[in-house]
Protein backbone atom coordinates (compact mmCIF):
# COMPACT_ATOMS: atom_id res chain seq x y z
CA UNK A 1 0.00 0.00 0.00
CA UNK A 2 2.86 2.33 0.82
CA UNK A 3 4.51 1.51 -2.51
CA UNK A 4 1.20 2.36 -4.25
CA UNK A 5 1.10 5.73 -2.44
CA UNK A 6 4.67 6.48 -3.53
CA UNK A 7 3.88 5.54 -7.14
CA UNK A 8 0.85 7.88 -7.16
CA UNK A 9 3.02 10.76 -5.99
CA UNK A 10 5.55 9.91 -8.70
CA UNK A 11 2.96 9.90 -11.47
CA UNK A 12 1.07 13.01 -10.30
CA UNK A 13 4.31 15.01 -10.22
CA UNK A 14 5.15 14.15 -13.83
CA UNK A 15 2.04 15.74 -15.37
CA UNK A 16 3.12 18.01 -18.30
CA UNK A 17 2.31 21.69 -17.96
CA UNK A 18 1.78 23.18 -21.41
CA UNK A 19 -1.11 25.54 -20.58
CA UNK A 20 -0.94 29.13 -21.74
CA UNK A 21 -1.12 31.96 -19.22
CA UNK A 22 -3.40 34.95 -19.84
CA UNK A 23 -0.65 37.58 -19.43
CA UNK A 24 1.14 36.77 -22.70
CA UNK A 25 3.16 38.87 -25.13
CA UNK A 26 2.34 37.25 -28.47
CA UNK A 27 4.91 37.12 -31.24
CA UNK A 28 2.81 39.20 -33.64
CA UNK A 29 2.21 41.93 -31.04
CA UNK A 30 5.91 41.93 -30.19
CA UNK A 31 6.90 42.37 -33.86
CA UNK A 32 4.43 45.22 -34.31
CA UNK A 33 5.91 46.96 -31.28
CA UNK A 34 9.48 46.48 -32.50
CA UNK A 35 8.61 47.76 -35.99
CA UNK A 36 6.87 50.81 -34.60
CA UNK A 37 9.27 51.98 -31.87
CA UNK A 38 12.70 50.38 -32.14
CA UNK A 39 15.49 52.93 -32.84
CA UNK A 40 16.73 50.97 -35.86
CA UNK A 41 13.23 51.12 -37.34
CA UNK A 42 13.34 54.89 -36.84
CA UNK A 43 16.78 55.04 -38.46
CA UNK A 44 15.44 53.04 -41.40
CA UNK A 45 12.74 55.66 -41.93
CA UNK A 46 15.32 58.44 -41.64
CA UNK A 47 17.15 57.05 -44.68
CA UNK A 48 14.16 58.07 -46.79
CA UNK A 49 14.47 61.63 -45.52
CA UNK A 50 18.16 61.59 -46.37
CA UNK A 51 17.32 60.56 -49.95
CA UNK A 52 14.75 63.37 -50.25
CA UNK A 53 17.25 65.92 -48.98
CA UNK A 54 19.92 64.66 -51.36
CA UNK A 55 17.58 65.31 -54.30
CA UNK A 56 16.64 68.72 -52.93
CA UNK A 57 20.32 69.61 -52.65
CA UNK A 58 20.97 68.53 -56.24
CA UNK A 59 17.96 70.47 -57.49
CA UNK A 60 19.54 73.53 -55.90
CA UNK A 61 22.01 73.56 -58.78
CA UNK A 62 19.07 74.48 -61.02
CA UNK A 63 17.88 77.36 -58.84
CA UNK A 64 17.71 80.75 -60.63
CA UNK A 65 20.62 83.01 -59.72
CA UNK A 66 20.22 86.73 -59.15
CA UNK A 67 23.34 88.86 -59.29
CA UNK A 68 24.29 92.50 -59.12
CA UNK A 69 27.48 94.51 -59.46
CA UNK A 70 28.37 98.16 -58.77
CA UNK A 71 31.82 99.42 -59.70
CA UNK A 72 32.78 103.12 -59.45
CA UNK A 73 36.06 105.04 -59.63
CA UNK A 74 36.43 108.72 -58.72
CA UNK A 75 39.75 110.54 -58.59
CA UNK A 76 40.92 114.15 -58.69
CA UNK A 77 37.32 115.35 -58.73
CA UNK A 78 36.64 113.33 -61.86
CA UNK A 79 34.40 110.30 -62.20
CA UNK A 80 36.48 107.84 -64.16
CA UNK A 81 33.63 105.37 -64.48
CA UNK A 82 30.52 104.09 -62.77
CA UNK A 83 29.24 100.68 -63.86
CA UNK A 84 25.98 99.13 -62.71
CA UNK A 85 24.81 95.67 -63.68
CA UNK A 86 22.08 93.35 -62.43
CA UNK A 87 20.68 90.18 -63.89
CA UNK A 88 19.29 86.69 -63.54
CA UNK A 89 20.56 83.32 -64.76
CA UNK A 90 18.21 80.33 -65.04
CA UNK A 91 19.71 76.85 -65.61
CA UNK A 92 17.38 74.29 -67.21
CA UNK A 93 17.25 70.48 -67.30
CA UNK A 94 17.78 70.63 -71.09
CA UNK A 95 21.25 72.12 -70.54
CA UNK A 96 20.26 75.55 -71.86
CA UNK A 97 21.00 78.47 -69.53
CA UNK A 98 18.59 81.40 -69.89
CA UNK A 99 19.77 84.82 -68.78
CA UNK A 100 18.67 88.41 -68.60
CA UNK A 101 20.51 91.53 -67.50
CA UNK A 102 20.31 95.29 -67.15
CA UNK A 103 23.42 97.40 -67.64
CA UNK A 104 23.93 101.13 -67.02
CA UNK A 105 27.38 102.66 -67.34
CA UNK A 106 28.80 106.18 -67.35
CA UNK A 107 32.06 107.99 -66.73
CA UNK A 108 34.69 110.22 -68.30
CA UNK A 109 37.14 107.38 -68.91
CA UNK A 110 34.66 104.55 -69.48
CA UNK A 111 35.83 101.90 -71.92
CA UNK A 112 34.03 102.55 -75.19
CA UNK A 113 32.77 98.96 -75.49
CA UNK A 114 30.91 99.45 -72.20
CA UNK A 115 29.05 102.50 -73.52
CA UNK A 116 25.27 102.08 -73.31
CA UNK A 117 22.31 104.49 -73.58
CA UNK A 118 21.88 106.85 -70.65
CA UNK A 119 18.75 105.00 -69.54
CA UNK A 120 20.58 101.70 -69.55
CA UNK A 121 20.45 98.62 -71.74
CA UNK A 122 18.48 95.41 -71.33
CA UNK A 123 19.66 92.07 -72.68
CA UNK A 124 18.01 88.66 -72.75
CA UNK A 125 19.18 85.42 -74.29
CA UNK A 126 20.61 81.99 -73.71
CA UNK A 127 23.79 80.00 -73.50
CA UNK A 128 23.85 76.55 -75.13
CA UNK A 129 26.44 73.76 -75.10
CA UNK A 130 26.62 72.31 -78.59
CA UNK A 131 29.43 69.83 -77.87
CA UNK A 132 30.54 68.67 -74.47
CA UNK A 133 27.61 68.92 -72.04
CA UNK A 134 24.90 68.83 -74.72
CA UNK A 135 23.50 65.47 -73.52
CA UNK A 136 24.81 65.44 -69.93
CA UNK A 137 26.76 67.83 -67.74
CA UNK A 138 27.87 67.92 -64.09
CA UNK A 139 24.68 69.63 -62.96
CA UNK A 140 22.32 67.12 -64.60
CA UNK A 141 24.53 64.15 -63.64
CA UNK A 142 24.49 65.27 -60.00
CA UNK A 143 20.70 65.45 -59.99
CA UNK A 144 20.33 62.05 -61.67
CA UNK A 145 22.69 60.43 -59.15
CA UNK A 146 20.77 62.06 -56.30
CA UNK A 147 17.52 60.64 -57.69
CA UNK A 148 19.12 57.18 -57.90
CA UNK A 149 20.29 57.52 -54.30
CA UNK A 150 16.78 58.55 -53.28
CA UNK A 151 15.40 55.36 -54.86
CA UNK A 152 18.12 53.26 -53.21
CA UNK A 153 17.19 54.51 -49.73
CA UNK A 154 13.99 52.43 -49.90
CA UNK A 155 16.09 49.29 -50.40
CA UNK A 156 18.51 50.41 -47.69
CA UNK A 157 15.57 50.96 -45.37
CA UNK A 158 14.18 47.51 -46.15
CA UNK A 159 17.60 45.97 -45.55
CA UNK A 160 17.82 47.55 -42.11
CA UNK A 161 14.28 46.41 -41.24
CA UNK A 162 14.98 42.87 -42.42
CA UNK A 163 18.06 42.68 -40.18
CA UNK A 164 15.98 43.97 -37.29
CA UNK A 165 13.24 41.42 -38.04
CA UNK A 166 15.66 38.49 -37.92
CA UNK A 167 17.41 39.66 -34.75
CA UNK A 168 14.11 40.39 -32.99
CA UNK A 169 12.66 37.03 -34.02
CA UNK A 170 15.69 35.17 -32.69
CA UNK A 171 15.52 37.07 -29.39
CA UNK A 172 11.81 36.28 -28.95
CA UNK A 173 11.96 32.54 -29.59
CA UNK A 174 15.13 32.15 -27.53
CA UNK A 175 13.22 33.86 -24.72
CA UNK A 176 10.29 31.49 -25.28
CA UNK A 177 12.69 28.52 -25.24
CA UNK A 178 14.24 29.71 -21.99
CA UNK A 179 10.76 30.01 -20.45
CA UNK A 180 9.78 26.52 -21.60
CA UNK A 181 13.01 24.98 -20.32
CA UNK A 182 12.76 26.80 -17.01
CA UNK A 183 9.21 25.50 -16.54
CA UNK A 184 10.33 21.99 -17.45
CA UNK A 185 13.26 22.10 -15.03
CA UNK A 186 10.99 23.45 -12.30
CA UNK A 187 8.63 20.57 -12.98
CA UNK A 188 11.54 18.13 -12.73
CA UNK A 189 12.77 19.70 -9.48
CA UNK A 190 9.28 19.53 -7.93
CA UNK A 191 8.98 15.90 -8.98
CA UNK A 192 12.40 15.04 -7.53
CA UNK A 193 11.49 16.82 -4.28
CA UNK A 194 8.23 14.92 -4.03
CA UNK A 195 10.01 11.63 -4.71
CA UNK A 196 12.69 12.35 -2.14
CA UNK A 197 10.08 13.10 0.51
CA UNK A 198 8.17 9.91 -0.39
CA UNK A 199 11.34 7.80 -0.30
CA UNK A 200 12.31 9.32 3.02
CA UNK A 201 8.91 8.46 4.51
CA UNK A 202 9.10 4.92 3.09
CA UNK A 203 12.62 4.52 4.51
CA UNK A 204 11.47 5.65 7.94
CA UNK A 205 8.69 3.08 7.76
CA UNK A 206 11.10 0.33 6.71
CA UNK A 207 9.95 -0.14 3.11
CA UNK A 208 13.08 1.23 1.34
CA UNK A 209 16.76 0.89 2.16
CA UNK A 210 18.80 3.93 3.18
CA UNK A 211 20.67 3.98 -0.15
CA UNK A 212 17.41 4.86 -1.92
CA UNK A 213 17.21 8.10 0.06
CA UNK A 214 20.73 8.95 -1.14
CA UNK A 215 19.65 8.20 -4.73
CA UNK A 216 16.54 10.38 -4.40
CA UNK A 217 18.49 13.19 -2.70
CA UNK A 218 21.18 13.17 -5.40
CA UNK A 219 18.52 13.33 -8.10
CA UNK A 220 16.79 16.22 -6.34
CA UNK A 221 20.03 18.20 -5.99
CA UNK A 222 20.86 17.55 -9.65
CA UNK A 223 17.44 18.85 -10.70
CA UNK A 224 17.90 21.93 -8.51
CA UNK A 225 21.19 22.65 -10.25
CA UNK A 226 19.60 22.44 -13.71
CA UNK A 227 16.74 24.65 -12.53
CA UNK A 228 19.23 27.30 -11.39
CA UNK A 229 20.94 27.14 -14.79
CA UNK A 230 17.58 27.48 -16.53
CA UNK A 231 16.66 30.50 -14.40
CA UNK A 232 19.96 32.17 -15.27
CA UNK A 233 19.42 31.45 -18.96
CA UNK A 234 15.91 32.90 -18.73
CA UNK A 235 17.28 36.07 -17.12
CA UNK A 236 19.83 36.48 -19.94
CA UNK A 237 17.25 35.90 -22.67
CA UNK A 238 14.81 38.29 -21.01
CA UNK A 239 17.46 41.01 -20.98
CA UNK A 240 18.21 40.37 -24.65
CA UNK A 241 14.52 40.64 -25.50
CA UNK A 242 14.22 43.90 -23.56
CA UNK A 243 16.77 45.42 -25.94
CA UNK A 244 14.08 45.30 -28.64
CA UNK A 245 11.31 46.91 -26.60
CA UNK A 246 10.97 50.70 -26.67
CA UNK A 247 8.04 53.00 -26.05
CA UNK A 248 6.64 55.68 -28.32
CA UNK A 249 8.77 58.38 -26.65
CA UNK A 250 12.02 56.57 -27.49
CA UNK A 251 12.71 55.15 -24.03
CA UNK A 252 13.63 51.49 -23.43
CA UNK A 253 11.05 49.27 -21.72
CA UNK A 254 11.90 46.83 -18.94
CA UNK A 255 9.88 43.66 -19.50
CA UNK A 256 7.60 42.79 -16.60
CA UNK A 257 8.63 39.43 -15.07
CA UNK A 258 4.97 38.35 -15.11
CA UNK A 259 4.74 38.61 -18.91
CA UNK A 260 5.11 35.26 -20.66
CA UNK A 261 5.93 34.43 -24.28
CA UNK A 262 3.85 32.59 -26.81
CA UNK A 263 4.06 28.83 -26.25
CA UNK A 264 6.52 26.90 -28.40
CA UNK A 265 3.76 24.32 -28.84
CA UNK A 266 1.28 26.83 -30.27
CA UNK A 267 -0.71 25.57 -33.23
CA UNK A 268 -0.06 28.68 -35.32
CA UNK A 269 0.74 27.33 -38.84
CA UNK A 270 4.10 28.17 -40.38
CA UNK A 271 3.91 27.83 -44.16
CA UNK A 272 6.72 28.71 -46.55
CA UNK A 273 5.96 29.10 -50.25
CA UNK A 274 9.33 27.99 -51.56
CA UNK A 275 8.63 28.94 -55.18
CA UNK A 276 7.55 32.43 -54.21
CA UNK A 277 10.62 32.92 -52.01
CA UNK A 278 12.91 31.86 -54.86
CA UNK A 279 11.31 34.50 -57.08
CA UNK A 280 11.67 37.15 -54.38
CA UNK A 281 15.47 36.78 -54.34
CA UNK A 282 15.63 38.74 -57.62
CA UNK A 283 14.26 41.75 -55.71
CA UNK A 284 16.43 41.24 -52.64
CA UNK A 285 17.37 44.62 -51.09
CA UNK A 286 21.09 43.86 -51.39
CA UNK A 287 20.71 43.18 -55.12
CA UNK A 288 18.61 46.29 -55.54
CA UNK A 289 21.31 48.36 -53.84
CA UNK A 290 23.86 46.87 -56.25
CA UNK A 291 21.60 47.77 -59.19
CA UNK A 292 21.28 51.36 -57.98
CA UNK A 293 25.05 51.59 -57.59
CA UNK A 294 25.43 50.30 -61.14
CA UNK A 295 22.97 52.93 -62.35
CA UNK A 296 24.97 55.64 -60.57
CA UNK A 297 28.20 54.33 -62.10
CA UNK A 298 26.55 54.40 -65.52
CA UNK A 299 25.78 58.10 -65.04
CA UNK A 300 29.48 58.64 -64.33
CA UNK A 301 30.39 56.69 -67.48
CA UNK A 302 28.05 58.75 -69.64
CA UNK A 303 29.42 61.96 -68.15
CA UNK A 304 33.00 60.85 -68.84
CA UNK A 305 32.01 59.97 -72.41
CA UNK A 306 30.68 63.50 -72.88
CA UNK A 307 34.05 64.90 -71.85
CA UNK A 308 35.66 63.35 -74.94
CA UNK A 309 33.69 65.81 -77.08
CA UNK A 310 35.11 69.29 -77.71
CA UNK A 311 33.66 72.23 -75.81
CA UNK A 312 31.42 74.27 -78.11
CA UNK A 313 29.49 76.95 -76.27
CA UNK A 314 27.19 79.34 -78.09
CA UNK A 315 25.81 82.52 -76.49
CA UNK A 316 23.23 84.93 -77.90
CA UNK A 317 21.47 87.95 -76.37
CA UNK A 318 18.95 90.46 -77.67
CA UNK A 319 19.71 94.06 -76.74
CA UNK A 320 17.12 96.79 -76.17
CA UNK A 321 16.66 99.99 -74.26
CA UNK A 322 13.10 99.13 -73.29
CA UNK A 323 11.53 95.87 -72.23
CA UNK A 324 8.55 96.34 -74.56
CA UNK A 325 10.87 96.24 -77.57
CA UNK A 326 11.89 92.58 -77.19
CA UNK A 327 9.06 91.35 -79.40
CA UNK A 328 10.31 93.59 -82.21
CA UNK A 329 13.94 92.44 -82.03
CA UNK A 330 15.36 90.88 -85.18
CA UNK A 331 17.61 87.85 -85.06
CA UNK A 332 21.22 88.59 -86.16
CA UNK A 333 20.26 91.87 -87.88
CA UNK A 334 20.69 94.54 -85.26
CA UNK A 335 20.78 95.09 -81.50
CA UNK A 336 22.35 91.79 -80.43
CA UNK A 337 25.53 90.27 -79.17
CA UNK A 338 26.69 86.71 -79.57
CA UNK A 339 29.73 84.57 -79.03
CA UNK A 340 31.12 81.13 -79.73
CA UNK A 341 33.71 79.36 -77.60
CA UNK A 342 35.50 76.26 -78.89
CA UNK A 343 38.34 74.33 -77.33
CA UNK A 344 39.47 70.72 -77.00
CA UNK A 345 42.54 68.79 -75.84
CA UNK A 346 44.56 67.18 -78.62
CA UNK A 347 44.96 63.69 -77.13
CA UNK A 348 41.99 63.35 -74.73
CA UNK A 349 44.01 61.15 -72.39
CA UNK A 350 42.25 62.41 -69.28
CA UNK A 351 38.77 61.97 -70.78
CA UNK A 352 39.45 58.56 -72.30
CA UNK A 353 41.15 57.33 -69.12
CA UNK A 354 38.21 58.54 -67.04
CA UNK A 355 35.71 56.76 -69.30
CA UNK A 356 37.67 53.49 -69.27
CA UNK A 357 37.95 53.71 -65.49
CA UNK A 358 34.20 54.22 -65.21
CA UNK A 359 33.61 51.19 -67.46
CA UNK A 360 36.00 49.10 -65.35
CA UNK A 361 34.12 50.06 -62.19
CA UNK A 362 30.85 49.00 -63.82
CA UNK A 363 32.29 45.64 -64.84
CA UNK A 364 33.73 45.11 -61.37
CA UNK A 365 30.42 45.93 -59.71
CA UNK A 366 28.46 43.78 -62.18
CA UNK A 367 30.65 40.79 -61.33
CA UNK A 368 30.15 41.47 -57.63
CA UNK A 369 26.42 41.71 -58.15
CA UNK A 370 26.26 38.37 -59.98
CA UNK A 371 28.31 36.73 -57.23
CA UNK A 372 26.06 38.26 -54.57
CA UNK A 373 22.95 36.90 -56.30
CA UNK A 374 24.48 33.42 -56.43
CA UNK A 375 25.38 33.64 -52.75
CA UNK A 376 21.87 34.80 -51.82
CA UNK A 377 20.25 32.00 -53.80
CA UNK A 378 22.58 29.45 -52.23
CA UNK A 379 21.79 30.81 -48.78
CA UNK A 380 18.07 30.60 -49.48
CA UNK A 381 18.37 26.98 -50.63
CA UNK A 382 20.32 26.16 -47.46
CA UNK A 383 17.66 27.78 -45.30
CA UNK A 384 14.83 26.01 -47.15
CA UNK A 385 16.64 22.70 -46.75
CA UNK A 386 17.21 23.46 -43.08
CA UNK A 387 13.49 24.23 -42.74
CA UNK A 388 12.57 20.86 -44.28
CA UNK A 389 15.08 18.98 -42.14
CA UNK A 390 14.06 20.58 -38.87
CA UNK A 391 10.39 19.81 -39.51
CA UNK A 392 11.34 16.17 -40.12
CA UNK A 393 13.46 16.18 -36.96
CA UNK A 394 10.54 17.52 -34.91
CA UNK A 395 8.26 14.84 -36.27
CA UNK A 396 10.84 12.16 -35.50
CA UNK A 397 11.72 13.47 -32.06
CA UNK A 398 8.08 13.93 -31.07
CA UNK A 399 7.61 10.20 -31.57
CA UNK A 400 10.79 9.59 -29.61
CA UNK A 401 9.49 11.65 -26.68
CA UNK A 402 6.23 9.72 -26.76
CA UNK A 403 8.15 6.43 -26.77
CA UNK A 404 10.34 7.52 -23.84
CA UNK A 405 7.27 8.59 -21.87
CA UNK A 406 5.71 5.18 -22.53
CA UNK A 407 8.88 3.52 -21.26
CA UNK A 408 8.73 5.70 -18.13
CA UNK A 409 5.11 4.73 -17.51
CA UNK A 410 6.02 1.05 -18.00
CA UNK A 411 8.91 1.39 -15.57
CA UNK A 412 6.55 2.99 -13.06
CA UNK A 413 4.13 0.07 -13.37
CA UNK A 414 7.00 -2.39 -12.92
CA UNK A 415 8.14 -0.42 -9.89
CA UNK A 416 4.61 -0.56 -8.53
CA UNK A 417 4.64 -4.37 -8.55
CA UNK A 418 8.18 -4.57 -7.23
CA UNK A 419 9.98 -5.55 -10.45
CA UNK A 420 12.01 -2.35 -10.88
CA UNK A 421 14.16 -0.02 -8.84
CA UNK A 422 14.21 3.66 -8.06
CA UNK A 423 17.45 3.97 -10.04
CA UNK A 424 15.80 2.67 -13.22
CA UNK A 425 12.80 4.95 -12.71
CA UNK A 426 15.13 7.95 -12.32
CA UNK A 427 17.07 6.91 -15.44
CA UNK A 428 13.91 6.70 -17.51
CA UNK A 429 12.71 10.02 -16.16
CA UNK A 430 16.02 11.75 -16.93
CA UNK A 431 15.73 10.52 -20.54
CA UNK A 432 12.20 11.94 -20.77
CA UNK A 433 13.19 15.36 -19.46
CA UNK A 434 16.31 15.47 -21.65
CA UNK A 435 14.27 14.57 -24.75
CA UNK A 436 11.64 17.18 -23.94
CA UNK A 437 14.35 19.86 -23.65
CA UNK A 438 15.73 18.77 -27.03
CA UNK A 439 12.24 18.96 -28.51
CA UNK A 440 11.83 22.47 -27.10
CA UNK A 441 15.08 23.47 -28.79
CA UNK A 442 13.90 22.02 -32.10
CA UNK A 443 10.58 23.88 -31.84
CA UNK A 444 12.43 27.14 -31.15
CA UNK A 445 14.81 26.49 -34.05
CA UNK A 446 11.85 25.90 -36.36
CA UNK A 447 10.41 29.32 -35.50
CA UNK A 448 13.77 30.96 -36.15
CA UNK A 449 14.35 28.86 -39.28
CA UNK A 450 11.07 30.19 -40.68
CA UNK A 451 12.35 33.75 -40.20
CA UNK A 452 15.78 32.91 -41.64
CA UNK A 453 14.22 31.53 -44.83
CA UNK A 454 12.17 34.70 -45.26
CA UNK A 455 15.19 36.84 -44.49
CA UNK A 456 17.30 34.97 -47.08
CA UNK A 457 14.65 35.86 -49.68
CA UNK A 458 14.76 39.52 -48.64
CA UNK A 459 11.52 39.50 -46.64
CA UNK A 460 11.11 40.77 -43.10
CA UNK A 461 8.19 42.46 -41.36
CA UNK A 462 6.00 42.25 -44.47
Secondary structure in CASP SS format (residue, H / E / C, confidence):
PFRMAT SS
TARGET T0000
AUTHOR 0000-0000-0000
METHOD secondary structure of the structure
MODEL  1
X C 1.00
X H 1.00
X H 1.00
X H 1.00
X H 1.00
X H 1.00
X H 1.00
X H 1.00
X H 1.00
X H 1.00
X H 1.00
X H 1.00
X H 1.00
X C 1.00
X C 1.00
X C 1.00
X C 1.00
X C 1.00
X C 1.00
X C 1.00
X C 1.00
X C 1.00
X C 1.00
X E 1.00
X E 1.00
X C 1.00
X H 1.00
X H 1.00
X H 1.00
X H 1.00
X H 1.00
X H 1.00
X H 1.00
X H 1.00
X H 1.00
X H 1.00
X H 1.00
X C 1.00
X H 1.00
X H 1.00
X H 1.00
X H 1.00
X H 1.00
X H 1.00
X H 1.00
X H 1.00
X H 1.00
X H 1.00
X H 1.00
X H 1.00
X H 1.00
X H 1.00
X H 1.00
X H 1.00
X H 1.00
X H 1.00
X H 1.00
X H 1.00
X H 1.00
X H 1.00
X H 1.00
X H 1.00
X C 1.00
X C 1.00
X E 1.00
X E 1.00
X E 1.00
X E 1.00
X E 1.00
X E 1.00
X E 1.00
X E 1.00
X E 1.00
X E 1.00
X E 1.00
X C 1.00
X C 1.00
X E 1.00
X E 1.00
X E 1.00
X E 1.00
X E 1.00
X E 1.00
X E 1.00
X E 1.00
X E 1.00
X E 1.00
X E 1.00
X E 1.00
X E 1.00
X E 1.00
X C 1.00
X C 1.00
X C 1.00
X C 1.00
X C 1.00
X E 1.00
X E 1.00
X E 1.00
X E 1.00
X E 1.00
X E 1.00
X E 1.00
X E 1.00
X E 1.00
X E 1.00
X C 1.00
X C 1.00
X C 1.00
X C 1.00
X C 1.00
X H 1.00
X H 1.00
X H 1.00
X C 1.00
X C 1.00
X C 1.00
X C 1.00
X C 1.00
X C 1.00
X E 1.00
X E 1.00
X E 1.00
X E 1.00
X E 1.00
X E 1.00
X E 1.00
X E 1.00
X E 1.00
X C 1.00
X C 1.00
X C 1.00
X C 1.00
X C 1.00
X C 1.00
X C 1.00
X C 1.00
X H 1.00
X H 1.00
X H 1.00
X H 1.00
X H 1.00
X H 1.00
X H 1.00
X H 1.00
X H 1.00
X H 1.00
X H 1.00
X H 1.00
X H 1.00
X H 1.00
X H 1.00
X H 1.00
X H 1.00
X H 1.00
X H 1.00
X H 1.00
X H 1.00
X H 1.00
X H 1.00
X H 1.00
X H 1.00
X H 1.00
X H 1.00
X H 1.00
X H 1.00
X H 1.00
X H 1.00
X H 1.00
X H 1.00
X H 1.00
X H 1.00
X H 1.00
X H 1.00
X H 1.00
X H 1.00
X H 1.00
X H 1.00
X H 1.00
X H 1.00
X H 1.00
X H 1.00
X H 1.00
X H 1.00
X H 1.00
X H 1.00
X H 1.00
X H 1.00
X H 1.00
X H 1.00
X H 1.00
X H 1.00
X H 1.00
X H 1.00
X H 1.00
X H 1.00
X H 1.00
X H 1.00
X H 1.00
X H 1.00
X H 1.00
X H 1.00
X H 1.00
X H 1.00
X C 1.00
X C 1.00
X C 1.00
X C 1.00
X C 1.00
X H 1.00
X H 1.00
X H 1.00
X H 1.00
X H 1.00
X H 1.00
X H 1.00
X H 1.00
X H 1.00
X H 1.00
X H 1.00
X H 1.00
X H 1.00
X H 1.00
X H 1.00
X H 1.00
X H 1.00
X H 1.00
X H 1.00
X H 1.00
X H 1.00
X H 1.00
X H 1.00
X H 1.00
X H 1.00
X H 1.00
X H 1.00
X H 1.00
X H 1.00
X H 1.00
X H 1.00
X H 1.00
X H 1.00
X C 1.00
X C 1.00
X C 1.00
X E 1.00
X C 1.00
X C 1.00
X C 1.00
X C 1.00
X C 1.00
X E 1.00
X C 1.00
X C 1.00
X C 1.00
X C 1.00
X C 1.00
X C 1.00
X C 1.00
X E 1.00
X E 1.00
X C 1.00
X C 1.00
X C 1.00
X C 1.00
X C 1.00
X C 1.00
X C 1.00
X C 1.00
X C 1.00
X C 1.00
X C 1.00
X C 1.00
X H 1.00
X H 1.00
X H 1.00
X H 1.00
X H 1.00
X H 1.00
X H 1.00
X H 1.00
X H 1.00
X H 1.00
X C 1.00
X H 1.00
X H 1.00
X H 1.00
X H 1.00
X H 1.00
X H 1.00
X H 1.00
X H 1.00
X H 1.00
X H 1.00
X H 1.00
X H 1.00
X H 1.00
X H 1.00
X H 1.00
X H 1.00
X H 1.00
X H 1.00
X H 1.00
X H 1.00
X H 1.00
X H 1.00
X C 1.00
X C 1.00
X C 1.00
X C 1.00
X E 1.00
X E 1.00
X E 1.00
X E 1.00
X E 1.00
X E 1.00
X E 1.00
X E 1.00
X E 1.00
X E 1.00
X C 1.00
X C 1.00
X H 1.00
X H 1.00
X H 1.00
X H 1.00
X H 1.00
X H 1.00
X C 1.00
X C 1.00
X C 1.00
X C 1.00
X C 1.00
X C 1.00
X C 1.00
X E 1.00
X E 1.00
X E 1.00
X E 1.00
X E 1.00
X E 1.00
X E 1.00
X E 1.00
X C 1.00
X C 1.00
X C 1.00
X C 1.00
X C 1.00
X H 1.00
X H 1.00
X H 1.00
X H 1.00
X H 1.00
X H 1.00
X H 1.00
X H 1.00
X H 1.00
X H 1.00
X H 1.00
X H 1.00
X H 1.00
X H 1.00
X H 1.00
X H 1.00
X H 1.00
X H 1.00
X H 1.00
X H 1.00
X H 1.00
X H 1.00
X H 1.00
X H 1.00
X H 1.00
X H 1.00
X H 1.00
X H 1.00
X H 1.00
X H 1.00
X H 1.00
X H 1.00
X H 1.00
X H 1.00
X H 1.00
X H 1.00
X H 1.00
X H 1.00
X H 1.00
X H 1.00
X H 1.00
X H 1.00
X H 1.00
X H 1.00
X H 1.00
X H 1.00
X H 1.00
X H 1.00
X H 1.00
X H 1.00
X H 1.00
X H 1.00
X H 1.00
X H 1.00
X H 1.00
X H 1.00
X H 1.00
X H 1.00
X H 1.00
X H 1.00
X H 1.00
X H 1.00
X H 1.00
X H 1.00
X H 1.00
X H 1.00
X H 1.00
X H 1.00
X C 1.00
X C 1.00
X C 1.00
X C 1.00
X C 1.00
X H 1.00
X H 1.00
X H 1.00
X H 1.00
X H 1.00
X H 1.00
X H 1.00
X H 1.00
X H 1.00
X H 1.00
X H 1.00
X H 1.00
X H 1.00
X H 1.00
X H 1.00
X H 1.00
X H 1.00
X H 1.00
X H 1.00
X H 1.00
X H 1.00
X H 1.00
X H 1.00
X H 1.00
X H 1.00
X H 1.00
X H 1.00
X H 1.00
X H 1.00
X H 1.00
X H 1.00
X H 1.00
X H 1.00
X H 1.00
X H 1.00
X C 1.00
X C 1.00
X C 1.00
X C 1.00
X C 1.00
X C 1.00
END
